[in-house]
Amino acid sequence: MSSPNEVKKKRRRRFGDRKDGRKIRSLAPMNYLSPYLQPTRTGSSNLMADSLDMENVDRYIKEKQDAGFKGFGILHVFVAAYVRTVSQRPGINRFISRQKIFARNNIEVIMTIKKEMSLNADETVIKVYPEPNATAEDVFRILDEEIAKNKGSTESDFDGIARVINYIPGLMLKFFVWMLKTMDYFGIMPKALLKVSPFHGSLVITSLGSLGIPPVFHHLYDFGNAPLFIAFGAKRRENVLDDDGSVKKKKFVDYRIVTDERICDGHYYASALKYMRKLLKNPWLLDVPPEEVIEDID
């Protein structure tokens, strides 16, 4: 099984590549034309709604919590399922920049967290970098460590940069944002900013279940390059017809996915989303690393 680090050693940066991704050069002509015809992420968004039967997931979460993974929940299942899907369908981890398609170097998962669970508590943004062969327990440890590090009064890297930017007067701030967009377009934005940016990454995920509300179709950001947004809501109960004809009350979690349709074709997306759904229905598959990590095309 190839690790991401081994893959990186085989590749050298070529002309046209970015710090956060390599330019893909072997796509069909229509794929290269699409970003010019549809220049923005919001104008290229596809929306998908689905529901997850929680019977297996609830059992799986309880097993993890009983095994000592305190705080393990559905968020970790969703992130682990996404990471495993990228390991087998790496095309969903591409992004568009300056009307070109890039394969991202890493898996970067972004989420906003409350520093404290109160109405007026400050929010901050965290970003984690799970390996493509990560298990659900690996994902839990990575997320748990990062969340714990940014809770309370601790100032995160994102908070520090946001605070400095807030000192810039309005007119100069407008120019500063234009300059950032220009640097991002040409792929020369500093690594330090890319690392903390909530707009650059593989996936933005949000849990609305903790707020007790249904999920939303969250727009993609035209600034940055994040191509995928997942939002999931609170558990709900529904009466369903069982195989034997009896009515059974089941728990479901609704989730919404918004994708940038330009990074891969519909058949590829459908294959990736079906694979992710299979993992969500049988989360025990996430307990062992994949047999092979598949690399994206050149």
Secondary structure as the mmCIF struct_conf table of DSSP 4:
data_model
#
loop_
_struct_conf.conf_type_id
_struct_conf.id
_struct_conf.beg_label_comp_id
_struct_conf.beg_label_asym_id
_struct_conf.beg_label_seq_id
_struct_conf.end_label_comp_id
_struct_conf.end_label_asym_id
_struct_conf.end_label_seq_id
HELX_RH_AL_P HELX_RH_AL_P1 PRO A 4 LYS A 10
TURN_TY1_P TURN_TY1_P1 PHE A 15 GLY A 16
STRN STRN1 ARG A 18 ARG A 18
TURN_TY1_P TURN_TY1_P2 LYS A 19 ASP A 20
STRN STRN2 GLY A 21 LYS A 23
BEND BEND1 LEU A 27 LEU A 27
HELX_RH_AL_P HELX_RH_AL_P2 PRO A 29 LEU A 37
BEND BEND2 GLN A 38 GLN A 38
BEND BEND3 THR A 40 ARG A 41
HELX_RH_3T_P HELX_RH_3T_P1 THR A 42 SER A 44
STRN STRN3 SER A 45 ASP A 53
HELX_RH_AL_P HELX_RH_AL_P3 MET A 54 ASP A 66
TURN_TY1_P TURN_TY1_P3 ALA A 67 GLY A 68
TURN_TY1_P TURN_TY1_P4 LYS A 70 GLY A 71
HELX_RH_AL_P HELX_RH_AL_P4 ILE A 74 GLN A 88
HELX_RH_3T_P HELX_RH_3T_P2 PRO A 90 ASN A 93
STRN STRN4 ARG A 94 SER A 97
TURN_TY1_P TURN_TY1_P5 ARG A 98 GLN A 99
STRN STRN5 LYS A 100 ARG A 104
BEND BEND4 ASN A 105 ASN A 106
STRN STRN6 VAL A 109 LYS A 114
BEND BEND5 LYS A 115 SER A 118
TURN_TY1_P TURN_TY1_P6 LEU A 119 ASN A 120
STRN STRN7 GLU A 123 VAL A 128
TURN_TY1_P TURN_TY1_P7 PRO A 132 ASN A 133
HELX_RH_AL_P HELX_RH_AL_P5 ALA A 136 LYS A 149
TURN_TY1_P TURN_TY1_P8 ASN A 150 ASN A 150
BEND BEND6 LYS A 151 LYS A 151
TURN_TY1_P TURN_TY1_P9 GLY A 152 SER A 153
HELX_LH_PP_P HELX_LH_PP_P1 THR A 154 SER A 156
HELX_RH_AL_P HELX_RH_AL_P6 ASP A 157 ASN A 166
TURN_TY1_P TURN_TY1_P10 TYR A 167 TYR A 167
BEND BEND7 ILE A 168 ILE A 168
HELX_RH_AL_P HELX_RH_AL_P7 GLY A 170 TYR A 185
TURN_TY1_P TURN_TY1_P11 PHE A 186 GLY A 187
HELX_RH_AL_P HELX_RH_AL_P8 LYS A 191 VAL A 196
TURN_TY1_P TURN_TY1_P12 PRO A 198 PHE A 199
BEND BEND8 HIS A 200 SER A 202
STRN STRN8 LEU A 203 SER A 207
HELX_RH_3T_P HELX_RH_3T_P3 GLY A 209 LEU A 211
TURN_TY1_P TURN_TY1_P13 GLY A 212 GLY A 212
HELX_LH_PP_P HELX_LH_PP_P2 HIS A 218 TYR A 221
BEND BEND9 ASP A 222 GLY A 224
STRN STRN9 LEU A 228 LEU A 241
TURN_TY1_P TURN_TY1_P14 ASP A 243 ASP A 244
BEND BEND10 GLY A 245 GLY A 245
STRN STRN10 VAL A 247 ASP A 260
TURN_TY1_P TURN_TY1_P15 GLU A 261 ARG A 262
BEND BEND11 ILE A 263 CYS A 264
HELX_RH_AL_P HELX_RH_AL_P9 GLY A 266 LYS A 281
BEND BEND12 ASN A 282 ASN A 282
HELX_RH_3T_P HELX_RH_3T_P4 PRO A 283 ASP A 287
BEND BEND13 VAL A 288 VAL A 288
BEND BEND14 GLU A 291 GLU A 291
HELX_LH_PP_P HELX_LH_PP_P3 VAL A 293 ILE A 297
#
